[in-house]
Amino acid sequence: MNSLQTAPATRLSQLNPGQEATISAIHAGSEVGLRLAALGFRIGKRLRVMRRGFLSGPLHIRLGTTDVIIRRQDALQIHVAV
């Protein structure tokens, strides 16, 4: 478990389009954690939610200048400080 103590954390999956936040913790298993790290998800990194998929669809996230689409179940494992 990796974490950064800054402000009260919420799950990435709970953010709405247009909201920005800082990654405070990633609670994923080793395989998913490595995949998220390869996509640019690291503690302390700023992100912005661009779009949410219909119902339980994927999230469109912007990390710096990189756009990433991740599954909602992966977004549940990422905690952010708004």
DOLOLUM-357894 format. One record per residue: x, z, y of N, C-alpha, C in turn; residue in one letter. Coordinates in pm, whole numbers, padded with zeros to 5 digits, always signed. Example, Ala and Ser with C-alpha at 12.3 -4.5 7.8 and 13.67 -1.06 7.14 Angstrom:
REM DOLOLUM-357894
+01319+00780-00569+01230+00780-00450+01320+00780-00330A;+01285+00708-00225+01367+00714-00106+01290+00787+00003S;
REM end
This chain:
REM DOLOLUM-357894
+00084+00000-00117+00000+00000+00000+00089+00000+00123M;+00066-00097+00210+00138-00105+00335+00042-00069+00447N;+00091+00007+00548+00001+00040+00658+00078+00067+00786S;+00009+00050+00897+00062+00074+01030-00043+00157+01102L;-00007+00276+01147-00102+00364+01213-00107+00333+01362Q;-00218+00276+01409-00234+00248+01551-00370+00298+01599T;-00475+00231+01564-00610+00265+01606-00698+00268+01482A;-00821+00320+01496-00910+00319+01380-00923+00178+01322P;-00912+00168+01192-00911+00036+01128-01048-00002+01075A;-01071-00132+01072-01191-00189+01012-01144-00302+00920T;-01230-00350+00836-01193-00459+00747-01202-00592+00820R;-01110-00682+00788-01109-00814+00850-01242-00885+00828L;-01303-00865+00713-01429-00932+00680-01544-00891+00772S;-01530-00781+00846-01637-00732+00933-01628-00789+01074Q;-01521-00858+01108-01506-00913+01243-01593-01037+01260L;-01634-01060+01383-01715-01177+01416-01627-01285+01479N;-01673-01409+01476-01596-01517+01539-01564-01485+01685P;-01440-01512+01722-01393-01485+01857-01323-01351+01873G;-01342-01260+01777-01276-01130+01786-01130-01141+01747Q;-01046-01065+01819-00904-01058+01789-00871-00918+01741E;-00767-00907+01658-00728-00778+01604-00582-00785+01558A;-00528-00668+01524-00393-00657+01470-00403-00604+01328T;-00331-00664+01237-00333-00620+01097-00267-00482+01089I;-00340-00384+01035-00288-00248+01025-00255-00209+00881S;-00316-00274+00783-00288-00242+00643-00337-00355+00554A;-00267-00374+00443-00309-00471+00342-00312-00397+00209I;-00431-00383+00154-00452-00310+00028-00482-00408-00084H;-00385-00491-00117-00404-00593-00220-00304-00571-00332A;-00338-00619-00450-00246-00616-00562-00125-00703-00533G;-00026-00696-00619+00100-00766-00592+00082-00917-00579S;+00004-00979-00667-00012-01125-00661-00085-01169-00535E;-00197-01105-00506-00273-01139-00386-00193-01102-00261V;-00126-00989-00264-00044-00947-00151+00067-01047-00120G;+00131-01099-00224+00235-01200-00204+00176-01329-00147L;+00059-01367-00195-00006-01487-00145-00044-01472+00002R;-00099-01355+00038-00136-01330+00177-00011-01330+00267L;+00097-01270+00219+00222-01269+00296+00275-01411+00316A;+00264-01494+00214+00309-01633+00226+00225-01710+00327A;+00099-01670+00343+00011-01735+00440+00032-01683+00582L;+00110-01574+00596+00140-01520+00728+00075-01387+00761G;+00002-01329+00666-00063-01200+00689+00040-01090+00669F;+00081-01028+00781+00178-00920+00778+00132-00809+00873R;+00167-00686+00842+00130-00573+00925+00189-00592+01064I;+00106-00568+01165+00148-00582+01304+00121-00719+01364G;+00080-00813+01281+00053-00950+01328-00085-00958+01390K;-00096-01027+01504-00225-01049+01572-00297-01166+01507R;-00428-01159+01503-00508-01267+01448-00637-01280+01525L;-00703-01392+01503-00833-01419+01567-00924-01484+01463R;-01047-01435+01453-01144-01495+01362-01205-01615+01435V;-01193-01732+01374-01244-01854+01434-01387-01883+01388M;-01410-01876+01257-01543-01904+01199-01563-01821+01074R;-01689-01799+01042-01728-01732+00918-01811-01829+00837R;-01781-01840+00709-01859-01926+00621-01998-01870+00600G;-02091-01956+00566-02229-01918+00540-02237-01817+00427F;-02324-01717+00441-02344-01609+00344-02212-01541+00311L;-02161-01556+00192-02034-01492+00154-01921-01593+00148S;-01928-01692+00233-01826-01797+00235-01695-01748+00295G;-01596-01838+00303-01463-01801+00350-01458-01777+00501P;-01347-01717+00545-01322-01694+00687-01212-01786+00736L;-01230-01841+00854-01129-01924+00920-01057-01831+01017H;-00928-01807+00992-00847-01712+01069-00734-01787+01137I;-00704-01751+01262-00588-01807+01331-00483-01696+01346R;-00365-01722+01288-00249-01632+01297-00145-01703+01383L;-00134-01665+01508-00043-01736+01598-00094-01878+01619G;-00015-01976+01574-00057-02117+01586-00099-02175+01452T;-00112-02090+01351-00148-02135+01216-00291-02098+01184T;-00369-02194+01136-00505-02168+01091-00506-02154+00940D;-00576-02051+00891-00582-02021+00748-00727-01997+00711V;-00768-02046+00596-00900-02017+00540-00878-01922+00422I;-00942-01805+00426-00927-01711+00315-01063-01670+00261I;-01063-01630+00135-01186-01585+00070-01231-01453+00130R;-01360-01432+00133-01417-01309+00186-01365-01188+00107R;-01348-01201-00024-01299-01088-00105-01156-01052-00069Q;-01074-01149-00026-00938-01119+00020-00942-01052+00157D;-01035-01094+00242-01050-01035+00375-01093-00888+00366A;-01162-00851+00260-01201-00711+00240-01081-00620+00221L;-00969-00675+00175-00850-00597+00146-00756-00584+00265Q;-00790-00650+00377-00706-00646+00496-00775-00561+00602I;-00707-00455+00645-00760-00367+00749-00695-00405+00881H;-00777-00404+00986-00728-00443+01119-00768-00339+01222V;-00690-00334+01330-00723-00251+01446-00767-00345+01557A;-00887-00325+01607-00944-00414+01709-00891-00374+01846V;
REM end
